[in-house]
Amino acid sequence: MENYSIRSLAAEIGKDPKNFTKRDIIDFIVENEIRHVNFQYPAGDGRLKTLNFVINDLDYLEEILSCGERVDGSSLFKFIEANNSDLYVVPKFRTAYMDPFCELPTINFLCAFFNKDGEPLASSPEYTLHKACEAFRKSTGMEFQAMGELEYYVIAPDEAVYQAVDQKGYHESAPYAKFGEFRQLCMNYIAKAGGLIKYGHSEVGNFTLDGKVYEQNEIEFLPVNAEEAAEQLTIAKWIIRNLAYQEGLDVTFAPKITVGKAGSGLHVHFRVMKDNLNRMLQDGALSDDAKRAISGLMKLAPSLTAFGNTNPTSYFRLVPHQEAPTNVCWGDRNRSVLVRVPLGWTSKKDLCSQANPGEPSAQYDTTQKQTVEMRSPDGSANVYLLLAGITVAARYGFECADALETAAKTYVNVNIHKDENRSILETLSVLPDSCAASADCLAEQRAIYEAEGVFAPAMIDGIIAELKSFNDRTLRADIGNDQKKILALVETYFHCG
């Protein structure tokens, strides 16, 4: 079957983006009379920063594509001192995409950071993830792939017509769901920028507050190399926010907005690949490789919150009796656990011919579809560091002699929050309940992340200091269900990540 992609730049250049060269980029710019280039790069806060260029002439274009440009690292990362702050940003050609928001034709690139000696910046988020992926490949002989579920709320004046039932917005259709068209437009823009999207839909959260409607939506991606997954998610958040601004809407990826309403997570699915084959299944059941990776997540779950739940509102989402997890366990098709093994097309029955009686029976290889889902992270995460942490945890599972034993001990196949399962619940470890507690957990387990040079010690120091600076050790208990105080807190971190 012919390769199909709506990524406009790849289609016009006629190459897989992984094979883009500088010559390809220059030729495309000249042929399409593009006069502007943007360098974009994720900083310590996880958001994309942008540096604008006008193409003065071809010599200047050659220069910026070859040498990159100099930026102030101390303004991008808290751990870099002002007296030694210069960094280089250099474009990665495979990330090139046409800017959908610039009136003048503009091509954007994500960039890599380099230090004064021309070495990759050891503590940059994108290079940390690269090191994590390389360490995983070296240790296991496999590739770590990931995909994200990007949940967000769209906020607009309440129309008070065709209102969805409170907290019943899951897969709702228009006119009860108001922002499906906006979501489709976002998906189209993201796909043209290179995002490989699985699907989009309205999510559970739907409520009105102070004359505004809050509608939760989700865009889910397809599994790719973890580095590409981070790039796609980061660009997607940038696109959703810009398009919302253009459309006169507000959007938030905040973990929690108010009591009793669904928070927004950033669930991460992963799979391990070897020779282009998914190793998550064996003979139709979850493989030992998958269980080893899961055991690593079980062991490092407390400290992974330091990367995936990064401001005080995160811990108002991680509370019992809602869909967000609070206990360290895993299970099949179980949404009360930290790590879920989703339904995986393992029955080997031809569903298509059953749904369509006239369709000839055929066997489709569904083994590549099996993933495992980490449910604790949220939209406050720096996506690069979160995926780096998860990759380290999965590798750690492969390296632990007791991995399969750990997986067996933490497996749960019941709803742990039902009264009849209290005895099981009491045996399970609990996730941290604050940024301060997450900092403590990261301090205890930091050596695992720093092994193989993946996380730079200075970065770990900076993350611990940042988490402790919130001074929120008792905040959740102090605020309780006081909605006014929660809303004030949410306002502070409304546009996190």
C-alpha positions in Angstrom: 0.0 0.0 0.0 1.3 3.5 -0.9 2.6 5.4 2.1 0.0 8.1 3.0 0.6 11.1 5.1 -1.1 14.5 5.2 2.1 16.1 6.5 2.3 18.7 3.8 6.1 19.3 4.1 7.0 15.6 3.8 4.6 15.2 0.9 6.1 18.1 -1.0 9.7 17.2 -0.4 8.8 13.6 -1.2 10.8 12.0 1.6 10.3 10.5 5.1 11.1 13.3 7.5 13.8 11.1 9.1 15.8 11.5 5.8 15.5 15.2 5.4 18.8 16.9 4.5 19.9 20.5 4.6 19.8 20.5 0.8 16.2 19.3 0.9 15.3 22.2 3.2 17.1 24.9 1.2 15.6 23.7 -2.0 12.1 23.7 -0.5 12.5 27.2 0.9 13.7 28.5 -2.5 11.1 26.8 -4.6 8.3 28.0 -2.3 9.6 31.5 -1.8 9.7 31.1 2.0 11.2 34.2 3.7 11.0 33.2 7.3 12.4 30.5 9.6 11.5 29.8 13.3 13.7 27.9 15.7 11.6 26.3 18.5 12.9 24.5 21.6 11.5 23.2 24.9 12.8 25.0 27.9 12.7 24.1 31.6 9.0 24.9 31.9 8.2 22.4 29.1 6.8 25.1 26.7 8.1 25.8 23.3 10.3 29.0 22.9 10.7 30.6 19.5 13.4 32.5 17.7 12.4 34.2 14.5 14.6 34.7 11.4 14.1 36.5 8.1 16.0 34.9 5.3 18.3 37.8 4.1 19.9 35.7 1.4 20.9 32.1 0.7 24.3 32.5 2.4 22.5 33.5 5.6 20.1 30.6 5.3 23.0 28.2 4.9 24.6 29.8 8.0 21.7 29.4 10.4 20.9 25.9 9.2 24.5 24.8 9.6 25.5 26.7 12.8 22.3 27.4 14.6 22.2 30.4 16.8 23.3 31.6 20.3 20.7 31.9 23.1 20.6 32.8 26.8 20.5 29.5 28.7 19.9 31.1 32.1 16.6 32.5 30.9 15.6 29.1 29.6 16.8 26.8 32.5 16.9 27.7 36.2 20.0 25.6 36.8 22.2 27.6 34.4 24.1 30.5 35.9 24.0 33.9 34.2 27.8 34.2 34.2 28.1 31.1 31.9 24.8 31.0 30.2 25.4 31.0 26.4 24.0 28.0 24.6 23.6 27.0 20.9 20.3 25.9 19.4 20.7 23.9 16.2 17.7 22.9 14.0 16.8 19.2 13.6 15.8 18.9 10.0 13.4 15.9 10.5 11.2 18.1 12.7 10.5 20.7 10.0 6.9 21.8 9.5 5.1 24.8 8.0 3.9 27.2 10.7 0.1 27.2 10.4 -0.4 30.5 12.2 2.0 32.8 10.3 0.5 35.0 7.6 3.9 35.0 5.8 5.1 31.5 4.7 7.3 30.3 7.6 9.1 27.0 8.2 9.6 25.8 11.9 12.2 23.5 13.3 12.6 22.0 16.8 16.1 22.4 17.9 18.8 20.6 19.9 20.9 22.4 22.6 24.7 22.5 22.7 27.1 23.9 25.2 30.1 26.2 24.6 32.3 23.2 23.7 29.9 22.0 21.0 28.7 19.1 23.1 25.0 18.3 23.6 23.7 20.0 26.7 23.7 17.2 29.2 20.8 18.6 31.2 18.5 19.7 28.4 15.1 17.9 28.3 15.4 16.8 24.7 18.9 15.3 25.2 18.0 13.7 28.5 15.2 11.8 26.6 17.7 10.9 23.9 20.1 9.4 26.5 17.3 7.5 28.1 16.3 5.9 24.8 19.9 5.0 24.0 20.4 3.5 27.4 17.3 1.4 27.0 18.4 0.2 23.6 21.9 -0.6 24.9 20.5 -2.5 27.9 17.7 -4.5 26.2 18.4 -4.5 22.5 15.0 -3.0 22.0 13.4 0.3 21.1 11.2 2.1 23.5 8.1 3.6 21.9 5.5 5.8 23.4 2.3 7.7 22.7 0.3 10.2 24.7 -3.3 10.9 25.5 -3.5 14.7 25.5 -6.5 15.8 27.6 -7.6 19.4 27.9 -10.6 21.6 28.7 -12.0 24.1 26.2 -13.7 27.0 28.0 -16.2 29.4 26.5 -19.4 31.3 27.5 -22.2 29.0 28.4 -24.9 28.8 25.7 -27.3 27.0 28.0 -28.7 24.9 25.1 -28.2 21.1 24.5 -26.2 20.8 27.6 -24.3 17.6 28.2 -25.0 15.7 31.5 -22.5 16.7 34.1 -19.5 14.4 34.1 -21.0 12.3 31.3 -19.3 13.8 28.3 -17.4 10.7 27.3 -17.5 10.4 23.4 -20.5 12.8 23.4 -21.5 14.2 20.0 -22.7 17.6 18.8 -24.8 19.4 19.7 -24.3 18.2 23.3 -20.5 18.4 22.8 -19.8 22.0 21.5 -16.1 21.8 20.5 -15.8 18.8 18.2 -15.2 20.9 15.2 -12.5 22.8 17.0 -10.9 19.5 18.0 -11.0 18.3 14.4 -9.3 21.5 13.3 -6.6 21.0 15.9 -6.1 17.4 14.8 -5.7 18.5 11.2 -3.1 21.2 12.1 -1.2 18.7 14.3 -1.2 16.1 11.5 0.2 18.6 9.0 2.9 19.4 11.5 3.9 15.7 11.6 1.8 14.4 14.5 0.7 10.8 14.0 -2.8 10.8 15.5 -4.8 7.8 16.6 -8.1 9.6 17.2 -9.9 12.4 19.1 -13.0 12.6 21.2 -14.9 14.4 23.9 -14.0 13.2 27.4 -15.8 12.7 30.7 -15.4 16.2 32.1 -18.3 18.6 31.2 -19.6 21.3 33.6 -20.6 24.9 33.9 -19.0 27.4 36.3 -19.5 31.1 36.7 -21.4 31.4 33.4 -18.8 29.4 31.4 -18.9 25.9 30.0 -15.9 23.6 30.6 -15.7 20.8 28.0 -13.0 18.2 28.2 -11.5 16.8 25.0 -8.8 14.3 24.2 -6.4 13.8 21.3 -4.6 10.5 21.4 -1.5 9.7 19.3 0.0 6.6 17.7 3.1 4.9 19.2 6.4 6.1 17.8 10.0 6.3 19.2 9.8 8.1 22.5 11.8 11.1 21.2 9.3 11.6 18.4 6.4 11.1 20.8 7.7 14.0 23.0 8.2 16.2 19.9 4.7 15.5 18.7 3.0 16.2 22.0 5.0 19.4 22.6 4.0 20.8 19.1 0.4 19.6 19.6 0.0 21.6 22.9 1.5 24.7 21.1 -0.9 24.3 18.2 -4.0 23.7 20.4 -3.3 26.8 22.4 -2.6 29.0 19.4 -5.7 27.8 17.6 -7.8 28.4 20.7 -6.5 31.9 20.9 -7.2 32.4 17.2 -10.8 31.1 17.7 -11.5 33.2 20.8 -11.5 30.2 23.1 -9.5 29.4 26.3 -7.8 26.1 26.7 -6.1 24.5 29.8 -4.1 21.4 30.3 -4.3 21.9 34.1 -4.5 18.7 36.1 -7.5 19.8 38.2 -10.0 22.7 37.9 -12.5 22.1 40.7 -13.7 19.5 43.2 -15.7 16.6 42.0 -15.0 17.2 38.3 -12.7 15.1 36.1 -9.1 16.3 36.0 -7.0 16.2 32.9 -4.3 13.6 32.7 -1.5 12.9 30.2 -1.7 9.1 30.1 1.3 7.6 28.4 1.1 4.3 26.6 4.3 2.4 25.7 5.5 -0.7 23.9 8.9 -2.3 23.4 10.0 -3.2 19.8 12.6 -5.5 18.3 13.1 -6.0 14.6 9.9 -3.9 14.1 7.9 -6.5 16.1 6.0 -5.6 19.2 7.3 -7.6 22.2 4.4 -6.9 24.6 2.6 -10.1 23.8 3.6 -13.7 23.8 1.2 -16.5 22.6 -1.7 -14.1 23.0 -0.9 -13.1 26.6 1.2 -10.3 28.2 4.9 -11.2 27.7 7.6 -11.4 30.4 9.2 -8.4 28.6 6.1 -6.3 29.2 6.0 -7.5 32.9 9.6 -6.5 33.4 8.9 -3.0 32.1 5.8 -2.8 34.3 7.8 -3.8 37.3 10.2 -0.9 36.7 7.2 1.5 36.8 6.0 -0.2 40.0 9.4 0.3 41.7 9.9 4.0 40.5 6.3 5.1 40.6 6.8 7.4 43.6 9.6 9.4 42.0 8.1 9.4 38.5 5.5 11.9 39.9 8.4 14.4 40.1 8.4 14.5 36.3 4.7 13.8 35.6 2.9 15.8 38.3 4.8 19.0 38.8 2.7 21.6 40.5 0.4 21.6 43.6 -2.8 21.2 41.6 -1.5 17.8 40.3 -2.1 16.3 43.7 -5.8 17.5 43.8 -6.3 15.2 40.9 -4.5 12.2 42.4 -7.2 11.5 45.0 -9.1 8.2 45.8 -12.4 7.2 44.2 -11.8 9.0 40.9 -10.3 7.7 37.7 -6.8 9.1 38.5 -4.7 6.5 40.4 -3.4 6.8 43.9 -2.0 3.3 44.6 1.0 1.5 43.1 -0.4 -1.5 41.3 -1.3 -2.7 37.8 -4.0 -4.7 36.1 -5.8 -5.7 32.9 -8.5 -3.3 31.6 -8.7 -1.9 35.2 -9.0 1.9 35.5 -8.5 2.0 39.2 -4.8 1.1 38.9 -1.7 3.0 38.2 -0.7 1.0 35.2 -3.4 -0.5 33.0 -3.1 -3.1 30.3 -5.8 -2.1 27.8 -7.9 -4.4 25.7 -5.5 -5.8 23.1 -7.3 -7.6 20.3 -5.9 -10.9 21.4 -9.0 -13.1 20.6 -7.8 -13.7 17.1 -11.4 -13.5 15.8 -12.2 -11.6 12.6 -14.3 -8.7 14.0 -14.6 -7.0 10.6 -16.3 -9.9 8.9 -18.6 -10.4 11.9 -19.7 -6.7 11.7 -19.9 -6.9 7.9 -21.3 -10.2 6.9 -20.5 -9.7 3.2 -16.8 -9.1 3.9 -14.5 -12.1 3.2 -12.9 -13.5 6.3 -9.3 -12.4 6.8 -6.7 -12.3 9.5 -5.2 -8.9 10.4 -2.1 -8.9 12.6 -3.2 -7.1 15.7 -0.2 -7.9 17.9 1.4 -4.5 17.2 -1.6 -2.8 18.9 -0.8 -4.0 22.4 0.5 -1.2 24.7 0.6 -0.6 28.5 -0.7 2.6 29.9 0.8 4.8 32.7 -2.1 6.8 34.2 -0.6 9.1 36.8 1.0 11.9 34.7 -0.8 15.1 33.9 -0.6 18.1 31.7 1.8 19.9 34.0 4.6 17.5 33.0 7.6 18.5 30.9 6.9 15.8 28.3 10.6 15.2 27.5 11.5 14.5 31.2 8.4 12.5 31.8 9.1 10.2 28.9 12.8 10.0 29.9 11.7 9.0 33.4 9.3 6.3 32.2 12.0 5.0 29.8 14.5 4.8 32.7 11.9 3.0 34.8 11.2 0.4 32.1 14.9 -0.2 31.6 15.3 -0.6 35.4 12.7 -3.3 35.3 14.7 -5.3 32.8 17.8 -4.9 34.9 16.2 -6.1 38.2 16.5 -9.8 39.0 13.2 -9.8 40.9 11.2 -8.0 38.2 8.7 -10.8 37.5 8.2 -11.3 41.2 7.5 -7.6 41.6 5.1 -7.7 38.8 3.2 -10.6 40.3 3.0 -8.9 43.8 1.6 -5.7 42.4 -1.0 -7.2 40.0 -4.6 -6.4 40.9 -7.7 -7.5 39.0 -10.4 -5.9 41.1 -11.6 -2.3 41.8 -9.4 -1.5 44.7 -11.6 1.3 45.9 -14.6 -1.0 46.7 -15.2 -1.8 50.4 -14.9 -5.5 49.8 -11.4 -5.0 48.5 -10.1 -2.9 51.4 -7.7 -5.7 52.5 -6.0 -5.6 49.1 -5.9 -1.8 49.1 -4.1 -1.8 52.4 -1.2 -3.8 51.0 -0.4 -1.4 48.2 2.0 1.5 48.3 0.5 5.0 47.9 1.7 7.7 45.4 3.0 11.0 46.9 0.4 13.5 47.9 2.3 16.7 47.2 5.2 18.2 45.3 7.3 18.2 48.4 6.6 14.4 48.9 7.5 13.8 45.3 10.8 15.7 45.8 11.6 13.4 48.7 10.9 10.3 46.6 13.1 11.6 43.8 15.9 12.3 46.2 15.7 8.7 47.4 15.7 7.2 44.0 17.8 9.7 42.0 20.8 7.3 41.5 18.6 5.2 39.3 17.8 8.1 37.0 21.4 9.4 37.0 22.8 5.9 36.1 24.3 5.7 32.6 24.5 9.5 32.6 20.8 9.9 31.6 19.7 12.5 34.1 22.3 15.1 34.9 22.8 15.6 38.7 22.3 19.3 38.3 18.9 18.7 36.6 17.8 16.4 39.5 18.9 19.0 42.0 16.9 21.7 40.1 13.8 19.5 39.9 13.9 18.7 43.7 14.5 22.4 44.5 11.6 23.5 42.3 9.2 20.9 43.8 10.1 21.9 47.3 9.7 25.6 46.6 5.9 25.1 46.4 5.9 24.4 50.1 2.8 22.3 49.7 3.4 19.3 52.0 0.1 19.8 53.9 -1.7 21.9 51.2 -4.2 19.3 50.1 -5.3 18.7 53.7 -5.3 22.4 54.5 -7.5 23.4 51.6 -9.7 20.3 51.7 -12.8 20.9 49.5 -12.8 24.7 49.8 -13.7 25.5 46.2 -12.7 29.1 46.4 -9.2 28.3 47.5 -8.9 25.5 45.0 -10.0 27.9 42.2 -7.5 30.5 43.3 -4.8 27.8 43.2 -5.9 26.6 39.8 -5.7 30.1 38.5 -2.0 30.3 39.5 -1.2 27.2 37.4 -3.9 27.4 34.8 -1.5 27.4 31.8 1.0 25.0 33.1 3.2 22.8 30.9 
